[in-house]
Amino acid sequence: MNGLITLFLILTPMFIGFALPTHTDLVKMAERTLNYLIYLILIVIGIELGLVDDLAEKVGEIALYLGTLAFLTIGFGSVALWILDHRSQVKAPVMPTKTKISLSGSIIQLSCLALGFLAATFLPAQFIPPKSSTTVLLMGLLFLVGISIKGSGISLKEAMLNKKGVQISIVFTLSTLLAGVVFALIFQDVSITKGLALSSGFGWYSLSGPVMTDAYGAVWGSVALLNDLIREIFALIFIPYFMRYSSSAAIGLGGVTSLDFTLPTLTASGGTKIIPTIISFGFITNIISPIMMVFFSTLG
């Protein structure tokens, strides 16, 4: 029952934001506030990570978790989507232009995390954020996410009408969740539900970090955050290469970021013809990712 209450409390703000009437000024304000709130959340996670006891002794363990999770989630999704295109005999689109790679956003996110980590070493006790901070900030984040998704101008009906986008979403989701199950089977201290929760971020590091921190603590929150950040960086670099062999694998590589950060790279690599598929996939994964993250994490 407690898990259901937590699920309700955390997800309700997103549905409220999504239910609000669409207004251009409101959407712009939400998106602008969202960026600053993400920076604040990352700093708080960094502070909590810096306060973890015996963190130096856990660095090797964290690196092992992170490397394994990133390899499994990116690998399973990419292979499954390549098989989808191969069986459907989908031809890779002609690459129209060379793409420019920008990692500035990822660098800023990592800098905020590092800033919080360093701040934990000299902040007086009275300035340390309370344990409930992550939950409160997470609820605010999901409220703004709901407004932002509603303001994208894409309805769930329109997204569902794109057959290819729906196919990619289903295959990507199932294969990535399977990666989470395999991750849990590899490590005895990771439950199946925890593996599913960690794998369902789909590249949404600004959300998976606070959700996993709230559920499992700063160490696992950092693993989830860095895992999804690695996906974005990997996608920005390798989307043009993946596009040569499988457009579905290239689209799935960025996960939820296909609707924003990796969209220019995908469009430049695959052309404008695949934009409807990209938008459909991005919209669907943006809707289901937070729901699955919160749901699985409340199960233990």
ZALO-572644 format. One record per residue: x, y, z of N, C-alpha, C, O, CB in turn; residue in three letters. Coordinates in steps of 0.05 Angstrom, whole numbers, plus 32768, in hexadecimal, padded with zeros to 4 digits. Last residue first. Glycine has a CB too. Layout:
XYZXYZXYZXYZXYZala ...
//
This chain:
80CD7FD67FA280E37FCC7FB380FC7FC57FA381107FBD7FAE80DB7FB47FC2gly 80A47FEE7F8980A07FD27F8F80B77FC67FA080B57FB07FAB809D7FC27F76leu 80B380207F7B80A2801E7F93809D80017F9B80947FFC7FB18087802C7F8Fthr 80CE80187F4C80DD801F7F6480CD801E7F7D80D8801A7F9380E8803B7F60ser 80A5800D7F2880B87FF77F2F80C77FFE7F4980CC7FED7F5A80CC7FF27F18phe 808C80417F26807D80297F2D809080137F37808C80077F4C806E801E7F15phe 80B480657F1680A880687F31809A804E7F39809B80477F51809380807F30val 80BF804F7EE380D480537EF780C980557F1380D280477F2680E3806D7EF1met 808D804E7EC9809B80357ED080B080397EE580B380287EF680A680297EB6met 808480867EC6807080757ED2807E805A7EDB807980517EF18058806F7EBFile 80B0809A7EA980AC80A17EC58099808F7ED4809C808A7EEC80A380BE7EC7pro 80A6807C7E7680BF807A7E8680BA80827EA380C180727EB580D4808B7E7Aser 807780887E5B8078806F7E6A8091806E7E7D809080607E91807880577E58ile 808080BB7E43806980B67E53806D809E7E66806780A07E7E805080B27E42ile 80AE80B57E2580AD80CA7E3A809680C67E4C809780CE7E6480AC80E57E2Casn 809F808D7E0280B280867E1780B3809C7E2D80B880957E4480CE80837E0Bthr 807B80AB7DE2807280947DF18085808D7E08807C80877E1E806F807B7DDEile 809D80D37DCC808580DA7DDC807D80C37DEE807780C67E06806E80E47DCAphe 80C380B67DB080CB80C77DC680B480CE7DD880B780CE7DF080D780E17DBBgly 80A3809C7D8980B3808D7D9C80BA809D7DB480B780947DCB80CC80827D8Ephe 808E80CA7D6E807D80B67D7A808B80A67D8F808180A37DA6807280A47D64ser 80BE80E37D5C80AC80F17D6F809980DE7D7D809580E07D95809C81067D60ile 80D280BB7D3980E280C47D5080D080D17D6580D280CB7D7D80F780D87D47ile 80A980B97D1380AF80A17D2380BF80A97D3C80B9809E7D5280C0808D7D13thr 80AB80ED7CFD809380E37D0B809880CB7D1D808C80C97D32807E80DD7CF6pro 80E380EC7CE980DB80FD7CFF80C180F47D0D80C080F37D2580D7811A7CF5ile 80F380D27CBC80F080C27CD580E780D27CED80E580C87D03810B80B47CDBile 80F880F97C9580E480E47C9280DF80D47CAB80C980C97CB080EB80D17C7Blys 8124811A7C9C810A81227CA780F4810D7CA680E0810F7CB48101813B7C98thr 816080F47CAE814E81037C9D813381097CA9812D80FE7CBE814B80F47C83gly 818580DB7CCF817180CA7CC1815E80D97CAE814F80CD7CA0816180BC7CD5gly 81A881037CE281B280E97CD9819F80D97CC881A780CB7CB581BA80D87CF1ser 8188812D7CF0819E81327CDD81A981187CD281B281177CBB81B581417CECala 816681147D14815B81207CFB817181247CE7816D811E7CCF814D813A7D02thr 818A81057D3D817A80F07D2F817080FB7D14817180ED7D00816280E77D40leu 819C81377D4D81AF81237D4381A1810E7D3381AA81067D1E81BF81177D5Athr 816C814F7D60817B815B7D49818E81477D3C819181467D24818A81737D52pro 815E81297D8A814D812D7D73815C813A7D5B815981307D458135813E7D7Aleu 817981267DB9818581177DA38174811A7D89817B810F7D74818780F97DA9thr 815B81487DDC8178814C7DD88182813E7DBF8193814A7DB0818681417DF0phe 811F81377DCC812B81517DD0814981527DC98150815A7DB38128815A7DEDasp 810D81057DC180FA811B7DBE810681367DC280F9814B7DBD80E381177DD1leu 813580E47DCE812F80E77DB1811B80FD7DAC811981077D95812580CC7DA6ser 813980DD7E03814580F57DF9814180F97DDB8148810D7DD0816380F57DFFthr 812580AB7E0F811380C17E12811F80DB7E06811080ED7DFF810C80C67E2Fval 8154808C7DE5813E80897DF8812C80A17DF8812480AB7DE3814880847E13gly 817E808C7DC1817C80A37DD3816580A07DE8816480B07DFA817780BB7DC3gly 8176805B7DA7818F80607DB5818C80777DC9819780757DDF81A580657DA1leu 8149805A7D888147804F7DA3816080557DB4815E80557DCC814380327DA2gly 815D806E7D588149807D7D66814880747D83814680857D95812D80787D59ile 818180457D4A818B80617D4E817780717D5E817F80817D6F8190806E7D33ala 815F801A7D45817480197D5A817E80357D5F8184803C7D76818B80067D52ala 8142802C7D18813480277D32814880277D49814380337D5E8125800C7D31ser 8168802E7CF0815C80487CF9814E80447D14814E80567D24814880527CE4ser 81A2800D7CE8818780097CF3817C80247CFD8186802E7D1181877FF47D09ser 81D0801D7CCC81C980017CCD81AC7FFC7CD781A07FE87CCF81DC7FF27CDEtyr 81D780537CD081DF80467CB781D5802A7CB581D1801F7C9F81FE80467CB5arg 81CB80607D0481B780677CEF81BE80597CD581AC80547CC581B580857CEBmet 81F980577D2181E380447D2381CF80477D0C81C380347D0381D580467D3Ephe 821580867D138220806C7D0B820980577D0C820780477CF9823780637D1Ftyr 81F680AF7D2981FB80AF7D0D820680947D0381FF808B7CED821080C47D06pro 81F6809E7D6281DE809E7D5181E4809E7D3381D8808E7D2581CC80B67D58ile 822580A57D808223808E7D6E8209808C7D5E8206807A7D4D822580767D7Fphe 822380D57D9E823B80CE7D8F823580BA7D79824080BC7D63825080C47DA2ile 81F180D67DB581F980ED7DA6821180E77D94821480F27D7E820081047DB9leu 81F280A47DD181DF80A97DBA81E980C07DA981E980BE7D9081C380AE7DC5ala 821880AD7DF8821C80987DE5820B809C7DCC821480997DB68216807C7DF1phe 81FC80D57E15821680DA7E09821C80C67DF3822580CE7DDD822D80DA7E1Eile 81CE80B77E2581CC80D07E1581E680D67E0781E680DC7DEF81C480E77E26glu 81E5808D7E4381D580887E2B81D380A07E1981D6809E7E0181B9807F7E34arg 81FD80A97E6C820E809B7E5A81FF80957E40820A80977E2A821980817E66ile 81CF80B97E8781DF80CD7E7B81F380C17E6681F880CD7E5181EF80DD7E90leu 81BD80887E9A81AD80967E8581BC80AC7E7881B880B27E61819380A07E92asp 81E7807E7EBE81E1806B7EA981D180787E9281D780747E7B81D080547EB5asn 81E580A97EE081FC80A77ECE81F780937EB8820180967EA28215809F7EDFleu 81B3809E7EFA81B880B77EEC81CE80B47ED781CB80BC7EC081BE80CD7F00leu 81BC806B7F1081A7806F7EFD81AC80887EEC81A980887ED4818C80717F0Bala 81E780777F3381EA80637F1F81D580667F0881DC80657EF181E780467F2Bval 81CE809E7F5481E580A67F4381EA80917F2C81F080997F1681FE80A97F53ser 81A9807E7F6D81A080947F5E81B5809E7F4B81B080A57F34819880AB7F70gly 81CA805B7F8981BB80517F7281B080677F6181AD80647F4981A5803E7F7Ctrp 81DE80827FAD81F080727F9D81E280677F8581EC806A7F6E81FB805B7FAEval 81B2809A7FC781C280AA7FB581D480997FA381D980A07F8C81D380BD7FC5ala 8176806F7FC9818D807D7FD4819F808A7FBF819B80857FA7819E806A7FE5gly 814880597FB4815E80477FBC817680547FC8818980477FD1816780377FA5tyr 812180817FAB811980667FB1812F80557FBE812A80467FD1811080587F98ala 813B80B17FA2812580B17FB5811E80947FBE811780907FD5810D80BE7FA8asp 815E80A07F7A816980AA7F94815380A97FA9815980A17FC0817480C67F90thr 813A80937F528149807E7F5E815680867F78815980767F8B815F80747F4Bmet 812780C87F48811480B27F4E8123809B7F5C811980917F71810780A77F34val 815580E77F3C814580EC7F54813280D67F5C812E80D07F73813581057F51pro 816780C97F0C817780CF7F23816780D47F3C816B80C67F50818980E77F1Dgly 813D80C97EE8814480AF7EF4815680B47F0D815480A57F208153809E7EE0ser 813C80FF7ED7812680F47EE6812D80DA7EF5812580D67F0C810E80EF7ED4leu 816A81097EBD8161811E7ECF814981157EE0814381217EF4815981377EC0ser 816E80DD7E9B817F80DF7EB2817680F47EC6817A80F07EDE819B80E57EAAtyr 815180B97E74814680D17E81815580D57E9C814A80D17EB1812780CF7E86trp 815E808A7E5C816E80A17E55816580BB7E63817180D07E5F816C80A67E38gly 813A80657E72813A80697E55814A80837E4D8143808F7E38811E806B7E4Bphe 812C80537EA4813180707EA1813180787E84812A808E7E7D814B80787EAEgly 8127801D7EAE8111802B7EA1811480497E9F810180587E9980F780257EB0ser 814F80067ECB815180047EAE813B80157EA0813D80197E87814F7FE87EA5ser 8140800C7F00815980197EF6815B80197ED88166802C7ECD817180097F01leu 81127FEC7F02811080097F07812980177EFC8126802C7EEF810F800E7F25ala 81267FB97EF881137FC57EE581117FE37EE9810F7FF27ED580F77FB87EE9leu 81477FB47F2581537FB37F0A81417FBF7EF6814A7FCE7EE4815A7F977F02gly 811F7FB47F4B81337FC97F4C81417FCB7F3081467FE17F2681487FC47F62lys 81047F867F3F80F67F9F7F3D81097FB77F3D81047FCB7F2F80E17FA27F54thr 812C7F607F4A81217F637F2F81137F7E7F2B81177F8B7F17810E7F4C7F29ile 81607F7C7F7581477F6D7F70813E7F717F5381487F837F4681327F767F84ser 81A37F747F8181907F837F7181787F727F6C817A7F5D7F60819D7F8D7F56val 81C97F547F9881BD7F697FA981AA7F7B7F9A81A07F8F7FA581D37F7A7FB5asp 81DC7F347F6F81CA7F287F8381BC7F3D7F9481A77F387F9F81DA7F157F94gln 81E07F427F2C81E77F4C7F4681D37F437F5B81BB7F497F5981E97F6B7F47phe 81C87F277F0181E57F287F0481EE7F2F7F2082007F237F2B81F17F3B7EF0ile 81927F317F06819B7F157F0881B97F137F0C81C37F017F1881937F057EF0leu 81907F687EFB81897F5E7F1681937F417F1A819A7F3A7F31816B7F607F1Aala 819E7F677EC581AF7F757ED881AA7F6B7EF481BC7F677F0481AA7F937ED6phe 81717F4C7EB1818C7F3F7EAF819F7F4C7EC381AF7F3E7ECF81977F417E92val 814C7F757EBA81497F5B7EC781637F4C7EC7816B7F417EDC81337F4A7EB8val 815F7F9D7E98815E7FA27EB5815B7F887EC581667F857EDA81477FB47EBBgly 81587F857E6781737F8B7E7081747F907E8E81877F887E9B817E7FA47E61ala 81217F867E66812E7F6C7E67814B7F707E7081567F607E80812D7F5E7E4Cleu 811B7FBD7E5E81127FB17E77811F7F967E7B81267F8E7E9280F47FB07E79leu 812D7FBE7E29813C7FCD7E3E81347FC37E5A81457FC17E6B81367FEB7E3Cthr 81077F9F7E0F81237F977E0E81337FA47E2481457F987E30812F7F9C7DF3ser 80D77FBD7E1880DA7FA27E2180F77F997E2380FF7F8B7E3680CA7F8F7E0Fleu 80E57FF07DFF80DD7FEE7E1B80E17FD17E2680ED7FCE7E3C80C07FF67E1Fthr 80F07FE17DCA81047FEF7DDA80FE7FEB7DF8810F7FE57E088105800D7DD3phe 80BF7FCC7DBA80D77FBB7DB980ED7FC77DCB80FA7FB97DDA80E27FB97D9Cval 809D7FF97DC180987FDF7DCE80B17FCE7DD080B87FC47DE680827FD07DBFile 80B580207DA080B080257DBD80AD800B7DCC80B980077DE2809880377DC1ser 80B280097D6E80CC800F7D7980CA80127D9880DA80097DA780D980287D6Dile 807A80097D68808A7FF07D6780A57FF47D7580AD7FE37D85808E7FE77D4Agln 806E803F7D698063802E7D7E807380147D7F8079800A7D95804580287D78val 808880507D3A8090805B7D548086804A7D6B809580477D7E808480777D56gly 806C80337D148088802E7D17809180387D3380A1802B7D418099803B7D01lys 8038804A7D17803C802E7D1C805980287D23805F80187D358033801D7D04lys 801C807F7D31803580797D23803E805C7D2A804980577D3F804C808D7D2Aasn 7FF380837D547FEC807F7D38800580787D278002806E7D117FDD80977D2Cleu 800780917D857FFF80767D817FF9806F7D647FF980587D5C7FE8806F7D93met 800D80C87D7E802580B87D82801F809A7D7C802F808C7D70803080BB7D9Eala 7FD880D97D7B7FEA80DD7D64800380CB7D66800C80C07D527FF280FA7D62glu 7FC880CB7DAF7FBB80BF7D987FCC80C17D7F7FD080AE7D707F9F80CC7D93lys 7FE580EC7DCF7FEA80CF7DD17FDE80C17DB97FEA80AD7DAF7FDF80C47DEBleu 7FF981267DAA7FE781177DBA7FEE80FA7DBB7FFC80F07DA97FCA811B7DB0ser 8027815A7DAC8022813F7DA2800E81317DB5801381317DCD803C812F7D9File 803681897DC28024818A7DAC801D816F7D9F800F816E7D8B802F819C7D97gly 805381907DEF806281887DD7805081887DBE805A81887DA7806D816C7DDBser 8036819A7E1C803C81B17E0B804B81A97DF1804F81BB7DE0804B81C57E19gly 803781697E35801D81737E2A802281897E168014818B7E02800A817C7E41lys 806C816A7E46806381567E338049815E7E258045815B7E0D805F813B7E41ile 806B81977E69807C81977E51807381837E3C807381897E25809981917E5Aser 804881867E918042819E7E818051819E7E67804681A47E52804781B87E92ile 8066815A7EA4804A81567E9A8042816D7E888036816A7E73803781537EB0gly 809481737EB7809681607EA1807B815C7E948078815B7E7B80A181457EAAval 807F818F7EE28089819E7ECB808C818C7EB2808781957E9C80A481AC7ED2leu 807481627F02805F81757EFB806681857EE3805681887ED0805981897F13phe 80A6814C7F088092813D7EF9807B814F7EF1806F814B7EDC808981257F09leu 80BE81747F2980CA816D7F0F80B5815F7EFD80B181667EE680E2815B7F11leu 80A081717F5880A081897F4880AA81857F2B809F81907F1880B1819F7F55gly 80AF813D7F67809381437F618090815D7F518080815E7F3E808381467F7Cmet 80E681467F7080DD81337F5B80C081387F5480B981377F3C80E081167F65leu 80E681687F9B80F081727F8280E781607F6B80E181697F55810E81747F82leu 80D181447FC180C3815D7FBB80CC81677FA080BB816F7F9080C881727FD1val 80F9811C7FC180DD81157FBB80CE812E7FB280BF812D7F9F80D081087FD3thr 812781387FD18126812B7FB7810981257FAE810281297F97813781127FB7thr 811A81498005811E815C7FF0811B81507FD4810E815B7FC2813A81697FF2ser 81178127803080FF8129801F8102813C800780F0813E7FF780E881338031ser 8147812E804B81448116803A812B81188028812B810B8013814180FE804Clys 815D817480448150815D8052814B8146803F814B8149802781368166805Fpro 819D818D80318181818A802B81758172803A8182815D803C817D8185800Cpro 81C681AF805F81C38196805081A58192804A81958193805D81CF817E8060ile 81CB81D9808081C681DF806481C381C6805281BE81C8803A81DC81F18059phe 81DA81C680B181BF81D380AF81B881DA809281A181E0808C81BE81EC80BFgln 820E81B480AA81F881A180AC81DD81AD80A881CB81A0809D81FA819480C8ala 823181DA8077822A81D58093821181C38094820181C28081822481F080A1pro 825781BE8041823E81CB8049823981C58067823C81AE8070822681C08038leu 828481A38030828881BB8040826E81C98049826F81DE8057829881CF8031phe 827581758014828D817480268290818D8037829D818C804C82A681708015thr 824B81807FF382468170800A825D816F801E8259816A8036824081538001ala 8262819A7FC8825481AA7FDC824F819B7FF5824F81A6800B823A81B57FD1ala 827281707FA8828681807FB5827A81907FCC828681947FE1829481927FA1leu 8240815F7F968252814C7FA48267815B7FB4826D81547FCB825F81397F90phe 822D818B7F7B821F81827F93823181707FA4823181717FBC820681747F8Cgly 8252818C7F51825081A37F638243819B7F7D824C81A27F93824081B97F56leu 8247815C7F378261815F7F44826081767F58826C81747F6E827781647F2Fala 821481697F23821781527F35823181547F458232814F7F5D821781377F25leu 822281937F02820F81977F19821281817F2D821281867F4581F281997F0Ecys 824281787EDD824E818D7EEE823C81937F06824681987F1C825181A77EDDser 821E81577EC48233814B7ED4824081607EE7824781597EFD8249813E7EC2leu 8200817F7EA981F3816D7EBC820881617ECF820481607EE781E481577EAEgln 822881957E87821B81A67E9C820E81947EB18210819B7EC9820681B87E8File 823281697E66824781747E77823C81857E8D824681847EA4825B81847E66ile 820281657E4B820B814F7E5D822081587E70822181507E87821581377E4Cser 820381947E2D81ED818F7E4181F6817A7E5581F1817D7E6D81D481877E33gly 822F818E7E0C822F81A37E20821A819E7E36821F81A27E4D822B81BE7E13ser 8238816D7DE2823681607DFC823581747E138238816D7E2A824E814D7E00leu 822681687DA08229817B7DB78224816D7DD1820F81627DD6821581937DB3ser 823A815C7D5F823681507D79823A81657D8F824F81717D90824881377D7Eile 821D81617D20822D816D7D34822681627D4F820E815F7D56822A818C7D33lys 821D81357CE7821081407CFF8225814B7D12823B81417D158200812A7D0Dthr 8219813C7CA2822981357CB9821E81437CD18216815A7CD08247813C7CB5lys 81DD81287C7F81F2813B7C87820281307C9D81FB811C7CAA81E681567C90thr 81BD80FC7C7081BE81147C5F81D681267C6681E181337C5481A581237C62pro 81C080B87C6A81C980CE7C7C81CD80E77C6B81E080E87C5B81E380C67C8Bmet 818880937C5881A180A07C4F81A880B77C61819780C87C66819E80A97C31val 816F80627C87816D807A7C77818880857C6E819C80807C7B815E80907C87pro 816F801B7C7F817980327C8E8177804B7C7C817E804A7C648196802E7C97ala 81347FF67C72814E80017C688156801A7C798145802A7C7F814B80087C4Alys 81197FBF7C9281187FDD7C9081347FE77C8781487FE07C9481107FEA7CABval 81097F8A7C9A81187F927C8281157FB07C7C81107FB97C66810D7F827C6Agln 80F77F777CC880E37F877CB880EF7F907C9E80E17F9B7C8D80DA7F9F7CC8ser 81257F607CDB810E7F4F7CD580F97F5D7CC480EB7F507CB481017F447CEEarg 81437F8F7CE2814D7F7A7CD181367F677CC981357F5F7CB181627F6A7CE0his 81257FAD7D0781297FB77CEC81327FA17CD981297FA07CC2813E7FCD7CECasp 81297F887D33810F7F927D2981117F9C7D0D81017F947CFC81047FA87D3Bleu 81607F867D3B81527F6E7D3281377F757D27812E7F697D13814F7F5A7D4Aile 81677FBA7D4E81757FB27D3581677F997D2A81637F977D1181937FAC7D3Atrp 814B7FB67D7E81417FC77D69814E7FC27D4E81427FC57D3981457FE57D71leu 816C7F927D9A81507F8B7D9581447F9C7D7E81357F927D6E813F7F8F7DAFala 819C7FAF7D9C819B7F957D8E817E7F8E7D8781797F857D7181A87F7F7D9Fval 818C7FDB7DBC81977FDF7DA181957FC57D91818D7FC67D7981B47FE87DA3ser 817B7FC47DED81697FD47DDD81727FD67DC081627FD47DAE81677FEF7DE9gly 81AA7FAA7DFE81927F9B7DF9817F7FAA7DE781747F9F7DD481847F947E14phe 81D07FD67E0281D47FBF7DF181BB7FB07DEA81B67FAB7DD381E77FAC7DFDgly 81BB7FF97E2981C080037E0E81C27FEB7DFA81B77FED7DE481DA80147E0Dile 81B67FD57E54819F7FE47E4B81A37FEE7E2F81917FED7E1E819A7FFB7E5Ethr 81EB7FBD7E5981D37FAD7E5581BC7FBD7E4981B07FB47E3681CB7FA17E6Fleu 820E7FE97E6082137FD67E4B81F97FC67E4481F37FC27E2D82297FC37E53phe 81F780017E8E81F980107E7581FC7FFD7E5D81EF80007E48820F80247E76ala 81FF7FD87EB481E47FE27EAE81E37FF07E9381D17FEC7E8381DA7FF47EC4leu 82377FD47EB582267FBD7EAE820B7FC67EA582007FBC7E9182247FA97EC6thr 824780077EC682517FFC7EAD823F7FE57EA382397FE37E8B826D7FF27EAFgly 822D800B7EF98228801E7EE3822F80127EC8822080137EB5823780377EE8leu 82437FE17F1782267FE27F1382207FF37EFA82117FEB7EE882187FEE7F2Btyr 82797FF17F1582717FD77F0B82537FD77F04824B7FCD7EEF82787FC17F1Fleu 827680237F2F828080227F13827880077F06827080067EEE829E80257F12ala 826680137F62825480247F52825C80237F34824B80217F23825680417F5Bile 82937FF67F71827A7FE97F6F82667FF87F5E82587FED7F4D826D7FE47F8Bglu 82B9801F7F7382BD80097F6182A37FFA7F5C829E7FF17F4682D27FF67F6Cgly 82A280407F9B82A6804A7F8082A980337F6C829D80347F5682BF805C7F7Fval 829F80317FCF828A80287FBE828D80307FA1827D80287F90826F80327FC8lys 82C780487FEB82C8802B7FE982B380207FD682B580097FCD82C4801F8005glu 82B6807D7FEA82CF80757FDB82D180577FD782DB804E7FC382E880807FEAala 828B807D800D8286807F7FF0829E80767FE0829C80697FCB827E809C7FE8leu 82818078804482948066803682908066801882928051800B829080498041asp 823F80948041825680898051826780768040825C80668030824B807A806Aasp 822C80CB801B822B80AE801E824380A4802D825A80AC8027822980A08002val 822F8100800E822B80F9802A822A80DB8030822780D38047821181068034leu 823281037FD88249810A7FE7824781038004825C81018012824E81287FE4gly 81FD80F67FCB821280E37FC4822B80E97FD4823980D77FDD821880E47FA6leu 81E481257FDB81DD810C7FE881F280F67FE381F980E67FF481C281027FDFglu 81FB81497FB68200814C7FD381FA81327FE2820A812A7FF381ED81637FDEile 81E781347F87820481357F8B820B81387FA8821D812B7FB38211814C7F7Bgly 81B1813E7F8E81BA81227F8C81D981207F9181E2810E7F9E81B481167F70ile 81B481767F8D81AB81687FA581B4814B7FA581BD81417FB9818C816A7FA7val 81C4817E7F5881D581877F6D81CE81797F8881E081717F9781D381A67F71ile 819881697F3D81B2815C7F3A81C681647F5081D681547F5981BE81637F1Eleu 8171818E7F4C816F81727F54818A81637F52819181547F64815A81637F43ile 818481BC7F32818281BB7F508181819F7F5A818E81987F6D816981CB7F59leu 818081AD7EFD819A81B47F08819A81B27F2681AD81A77F3381A381D17EFFtyr 814881A77EFA815A81907EF5817681957F01818181847F0D815C818A7ED6ile 813881DB7F02813181C77F16814381AE7F13814B81A27F27811481C07F14leu 814981F37ED2815581FB7EEC815081E77F02816181E27F13814B82177EF4tyr 812781D77EAE814581D67EAB815281DE7EC5816581D07ECE814E81E97E95asn 80F481E67EBF80FD81C97EC0811B81C77EBF812781B77ECD80F081BA7EA8leu 80EF821B7EB380F282137ECF80FC81F77ED2810B81F17EE480D782167EDEthr 80E982157E7C80FF82257E868104821D7EA4811B821A7EAC80F982437E84arg 80BB81F67E7980D381EB7E6D80EC81FA7E78810181EE7E7D80D381ED7E4Fglu 809682197E91809B81FF7E9D80B581F37E9380C581E87EA2808481EB7E96ala 809782457E6F809F82497E8B80A6822E7E9780BA822C7EA6808982577E9Bmet 8082822C7E41809C82387E4180A8823B7E5D80BF82367E62809B82537E32lys 804F821D7E54806282097E4B807E82137E4B809182067E54805A81FF7E2Fval 8039824F7E5F803C823C7E74805082277E6D8060821F7E7E8021822F7E7Bleu 803782667E2C804882737E41804D825F7E588063825F7E63803A828C7E4Basp 801382427E11802F82467E08804182517E1E805782477E22802F82597DF0thr 7FED82127E317FF0822F7E2D800E82347E27801F822A7E357FE782407E46his 7FBE81E07E397FD781E77E2C7FD882057E277FC582117E1B7FDB81D87E12thr 7FA281D17E797F9F81DC7E5E7FB981E57E527FC981F27E607F8A81F37E5Epro 7FBB81977E9C7FB781B47E9A7FB381BD7E7D7FBF81B27E6B7FCE81C37EA7leu 7FCA81627E9A7FAD81687E977FA881867E957F92818E7E8C7F9E815D7EAFala 800081627EA47FF781597E897FDA81617E857FD281667E6E7FFB813B7E86phe 800081707EDA800D81827EC68003817C7EAA7FFF818E7E9A802B817F7EC8gly 7FE681437EEE7FDA815D7EF27FE581717EDD7FD6817F7ED07FDF81687F0Eile 800C811C7EE27FF1811B7ED57FE281357ED87FD3813D7EC67FE181047EE1phe 8035812D7F038039812B7EE6801F812B7ED7801B81397EC3804A81127EDFmet 8020812A7F38802781447F2C802B81437F0E802481577F008040814E7F39pro 801980F07F3C800281027F3A8009811D7F2E7FFB81287F1D7FF581067F55thr 804880D57F46803F80D77F2B802880EB7F27802480F57F11803680BC7F21leu 804F80D87F7E806480E27F6C805A80E67F50806280FA7F43807B80CE7F6Cile 801F80C47F95802980DF7F9C803D80EA7F88803C81027F81803580DE7FB8leu 801C80907F7E800780A47F79801180C07F7E800D80D27F6E7FEF809F7F8Bphe 804A80787F93804680797F768032808F7F6F8036809F7F5C803C805E7F6Bleu 803E807B7FC9805680897FBF8053808D7FA0805880A37F96806F807A7FC5thr 801280597FCB800F80757FD3802680867FC88021809C7FBD800E80777FF2ile 8029802A7FBB801480357FAA801080537FB1800B80637F9F7FFA80267FAEleu 804B80217FE6805780247FCC804380317FB9804A80427FA9805F800A7FC0gly 802780198010803980308011804580367FF58047804D7FEE804F802B8025asn 80117FE88000800080008000801180198000800B802C7FF27FED80008018met 
//
